[in-house]
Amino acid sequence: MGRAPAAERGTLTVLGCDGSYPGPGGAGSGYLVEVAGVAVWLDAGPGTFANLQLVSNPGAVDAVILSHEHPDHWSDVDSYAVWLRERGPARPVPVYAPPGLRERSYFGEDPVFDWHEVEPSQRIALGPRGDSGTPGGGAHRGDGAHSGDRGAGAHGGGGAHRGGDGILCSFSATDHGPPTLAVRLDVSGCTGPDPVGSLAYSADTGPGWAPEELGPGIELLLCEATYTRDHEGEARHLSGRQAGRAASSAGVGRLVLTHRRPSIAEGALVAEADEAFGRPVHLAAPGRVFEW
């Protein structure tokens, strides 16, 4: 698989990765993605805003992407709103989320945020918030995409997308209870039949979703693995074994497990994922940084 030039490589910093509830000293799901001069806060579970402040200036966040309405994935966006209100940002921060999540936020109508509803098959181009034009970029549908197709238009069809500096985000509906969106992030201008430097995030999902729905060429897959194989079927989540199998089938370059339930032993989860994936996997932990 090709590698992006050094100037286009991105980083994924784990702000929190506990599944469903934070364990002692832990935090819910949240990640800081930085690439091509753009910083994206991907999910904002409880405790992640505190950890964001340890690694970055929250005022430098160009956009927030929230995968679904379960509070372990978004509740700290309200804390972020209070921080922004205190400082009075020059431009509102774009927040991209599935329908219905904005109404759950106490700050759903606050001018510090610019909320956008996202549907499966939608593509969003993100740029630095200080750029002219629409703050944080704009949304469009991929060629041939239909709102009812899961993952339609996500790197499907013919040629590559072209654009300036920034990130192209593609979405796919997962197998979870409320509307939940997996997301793929590519450096603008570096997508096509054999894209390089691609990051994909499963969000929460059961085994009815597959990474292939986000297209080929995923270099780094951040995939939920809530529990071990003996818990399979208890909820619409994945085990370490199921995550490893899905990543192997999709031909991803590297696999990072996240959303581990605090009561599940790390070693057992990683061991079954290693076996299913066919090579060593990584385990997310607050403060860990992965290059993509």
N, C-alpha and C positions, 0 to 999 in steps of 0.2 A: 504494500500500500504506500502511495506517495506521501511525502512529508511536506508541509507548508514551509515556505521560507521563514527564517528566524524572525523577521520583522512581522510576520503574520501569525506566529504561534500565539496561542492563548493560554490562560491559566484558569483553573477551577479551584477556588478556595472553599473548603467546607466550613460553614458557619454553624451547622447543626445537622444531625443525621439520625436521631432516635425515632423509632417507629411508633406512631400513634400517641405516645406521651413521652416527655423527657425523663430520662433516668437521673440519678443523683449527679449533679454537676453537668448534666447534658443539656441539649437543646433540641427543639423540633427540626423539621426539614428546612434547610436554607443554604444557599450557595452563592458565592460572588463569582461571576464570570467576567473576565477581562480579556479583550482582544480587539485589535484594530482601532484602538483609541476609544473604545466603548466599554462601559461598566454596567453590567446587568445584575440585579439582585433577583435570583431565581428561587421562588418560594420564600416565605417569611414566617416560619413557625416560631413558637414561643422561645425566647432566649437568643434568637439569631440577630436581633438588632444590637444587643449588647456585644455580641461577638463581631458583628460588622464593624463596630467602632474600634475594636482592637486591631483591625487589619487595614482599615481604609477610612477616608473621610466620607460620611454618609451623603454629604452635599455633592460628592462627585459621581453619585449613582445617576446614570442616564435613563434608566427604565427599570421597572419592576414587572416581573412575570409571575403570576400566581396560577398554580396548576388546578386547584379545585377548592371547594368551600369548607372542607374539614379544617378546623381551627389549628391543628398541628402543622398546617402548611401556610397559614396566612396571617394569624392574629397579630404578629408584631408590626404589620403595616400600620396599625393604629398608633403604636408608639412612635413610629417613623413620622407620622403626620404631626404629632405634637412637637417633635424635634424640628420639623420644617417650619411649623407655625412660629416657633420661637425665633427662627432666623430669617423668615420672610424671603423665600427663594424668588429670584427674578423670573423664573419660568416654572410652571407646574411640572411635577414629575409624572411621566406617563406610566399608568398601571394597566397591564393587559391581563384579563381574567375571563373565565367562562361566564355565561349569563347567570345572574343571581347572586354572585359573590359581592358585588358592590353594595347591594342592599344590606348585607350583613355587617358591613364596616360602619363604625360610628362616624367615620370621616368620608363616607361615600359621596357627599356633596361639597366637601371642602375644596376651596380653590387651590390648595397646595398640590392636589392630584388632578390628573387628566385621565379619567377612566376610559378604557376601551374594551368592549365585549369581543371575545375571540371565539370563533367557531372552528371545528375540525376542518382541515384542508386549507385553512387560511395561511397566508404568508405575510410576514411583517418585516420590513426593513428598518433597522435601528441604527441611528447615528448619534454622535455626541449631542447632548441636550442644548449646548450653546450654539449649534448650527442654525443657519437661517432656514425658514420654512417650518413645516410642522415639527414641534418639539419632539425629539426622540424618534423621528422617522415617521413612516406611514404604513398602512396595511394595503395589501392587494391579494387577489387570488391567483394561484398558479394557473398556467395554461390548461384548459380543459377541466378545471376543478369544479366540483359540485358540492354544495353545502351538505348534502346528505351522505357523501362518500367518506369513509374513514380513511384519512391519509391521502385522498385523491389530490393530485397535483404536487405532492411532496417529492420533488426531484423525479417526477415521472415524465414521460413523453420525450420530447426532443432535446433542444439545446440547453446550454447553461444559462443561468441568470447572470447578468452583468450589472455592475453598479460601482459606486465609489467606495471609499473606506466605510466600514461599518459591519453589521451583522445581519444576515438573513435568517429569520426564524420560521420554521415550518412546524405545523401542529398535527396531531393525530389523536382521536378519541381512544381512551384506554378502557379496560374492562374493570370498572370500579362502580361504586354506587351512584354518587352524584356525577354530573358532567365533569369529566377529568381529562386534561390534555397533557399528553407527552409532547416534548418539544425537541427539535433538532436545531442546532446553531451552526452556521457556516460563515466564514469570512466572505463578505460580498465580493463577487467576481471570481470565487474559487469553488463554484458548484458546477455540477454536470454529471456525465456518466461515471466519472472516476474522481469525485471531489476529494480534496485533501483538507486536513485540519477540521474535521467535523466532530462536534460533541452532541450527544443525544442523552436525554433525561426521560426515564420511563414515567416519572411521577408515581402515583399509586396505581397498581393494576393487578388483576388476576391473570390467569394463564390464557384468557381469551384474546389477549393483545400480544403482538409480536413486534420486535424492533424493525423488522422489514417494512412495516407500515410507514416508517420514516425514510425509507429509501436505502440504497446500497452505499457502501463506502464509509460507514461510521467508524471513526478512529477510536473514540473513547465513549463508552456507554456507562452512564451512571444509572444503575438499575436497582430498584427496590428489591430487597430480600428480607422480608419481615420475620420469617421464622424458618425452622428446619423442616425436612421432608415429613416428619411424623405429625406435623400440624397442617399439612396440605388439605385444602378443602374447608378449613375452619372459617375462612373469610376470603374476600376477593383481594387477595394479596399473593405474592410469590414466595416460595421457599428458595433457599440458596441453590438447590438442585435445579429448580425450574428457571431461575435467573441464568444459571450457567448454560443450561440447554438452549435457552432462547438466544443468548449472546453467541453461542457457537453456531447455531443454525443461521443467524444473520451475518456471520462472518466478520464480526466487529474486531477491531484491533486489540483493545484492552477493555477489561471489565472492572468497574468499581461498584461494590455492593454498598447500599445505603438503606435507611429506614429499618434497621434491625430493631426489633422489639427488645427493650432493655433486659428482659428476663431470659433472652436466648443467648447461649454461650457463643462467643465470637469464634472460637476454634472449630466448633461443630459446623457452624454456618459456612465458614471459609472452606473447610475440608470438603464438604459436599459440592460446593460451587466449583472448586478447583477440579474435582473429578469430572463434573459435567461439562465444564468449559474446555477441558483438555490441557490446561496450563494454569499457572498461578493467577489468582485474581487479587484485587486490592480491596481493602475495607476502609470505607470512609470514617473519618474521625475529625472532630472539630480542630481546625487549624491546619489540617493536611492540605497540601497544594498539589494539584495534578496538572501537568502541561498537556496541551492538545493542539 
